[in-house]
Amino acid sequence: MENMNQNANNANNEGISFVELFSLLKRNIILIAVVTLVFTIIGGVYGKFVKKPVYSATATAIVQVDNGNISGNGMSEYNAFVYAQYLVNSMSEFIVSDNVTKEVAKVLIDEKYQITHNEEDGVVVSHFSKLEQKELTKEEYEKLVTDKANVVKGGTKISYNDESLILKITYSLEEVDETTDDEVIRTVKLIIEKTKEVSVTLKKQTPTYTFPKIEAIKAVVKAYEKKYNVDIITNESNNYNEFAILSVEGDFTYSEEELNEKLIALQNHISSDVNTLRNNFIVYYDKHSLVLAIKTTEDSKELDEEIAGHCLAYLNNYALENPMEEYSDEYLYPTFANKLVEMDNQPSYATKSTKIVIITIIAFIVGAAVSCGIVLVRYLLDDTFKSRAQLEEATGINVLTSIPKFTTKEENSDENE
């Protein structure tokens, strides 16, 4: 008996031929059709009424290399083209890096929530509407930026031809509200813009320097002379390192005792203003744009307004006559600096797609696969004998005859009734 059961199991586990499988599916065609139809209908309804449409915008840019100089060596036009081809793949990864996507996210977040930054006490003041004001900590703001950067990164697709230098940048976003199409267009433009900005960022901040102490003293002294219409006599030994006022000549007269008190007070005032000037008046210099600017910090307001104005005039002339030493181009990402060139056909509209047909086709395929799987599992779990050959193989006994399926008179009469 035990051998008979083993043989039966072996007979059932031998597998199923292609002909038997086709016959099995044909016998269960109604089940397969019903299940497939149900899945297809569900997919169509989901695609039409549940799945939100996706907006997409595409911009193109070309990777270019100046063949005049690179690493100090001239390149032929062909070599420049080959070098640019190598850059295309790296540039496509750089575009969706955190360095770029976070900068894009910051702009989008600030524009959407009308955020104004107030760095006092580490708080970002955020205007969510004209009527509501909400304060965010730096950590909360950074989380908003990080989350948005992940959305930007996930929705950005870079495509290019191996033999072309053109990058096609497509950004897609599932519909959020009525402004989604505008956001998609804005984002894909920002991606190119921020890629170019980040790639040419200097390793150091904009080159700056403070004024030499001797020039700061001269600026303040001359400012006092102009404001009070006097001549201040100072010692010029040791380059003003031991700054002292010797006398003041002007339209006023003091007794010797009063003069000493005035000189000491004046020297203290000038020394204080010199410190304020050196700590808060900074020169920003860009050799490429030839822009030179003197910027001040909030603490510079400690200076008298008229004194500050005279100091600026003096220092501006000094800075122009004594330019800074040349700064080398130390970019954070020199490989990508000035290599990405925006093309003219930038998106002015976004395409909308729900992909109903694709969803319906996928649902049809899944439904057909599931229904066929159900039929096959039912067949494999069925342990009854289906043929004379299976019975003989399982029992090892020759079958003499088989009785076909028939109905009795009682069954016929029951059916007629």
Secondary structure, DSSP 8 states (H G I E B T S, - for coil): -HHHHHHHHHHHTT---HHHHHHHHHHTHHHHHHHHHHHHHHHHHIIIIIS--EEEEEEEEEE---SS-BTTB---HHHHHHHHHHHHHHHHHHHTSHHHHHHHHHHHHHHHHTEE---GGGEEEE-SSSS--EEEEHHHHHHHHHHHHHHHHHHEEEEE-TT--EEEEEEEEE--STTHHHHHHHHHHHHHHHHHHHHT-BSSSS-EEE--HHHHHHHHHHHHHHHHT-EEEE--GGGGTT--EEEEESS----HHHHHHHHHHHHHHHHHHHHHHHHHEEEEEETTTTEEEEEE-GGGGGS-HHHHHHHHHHHHHHHHHS--------BSSTTTTTTEEE-S---SS-EEE--HHHHHHHHHHHHHHHHHHHHHHHHHH--S--SHHHHHHHH-------------HHHHHHHH-
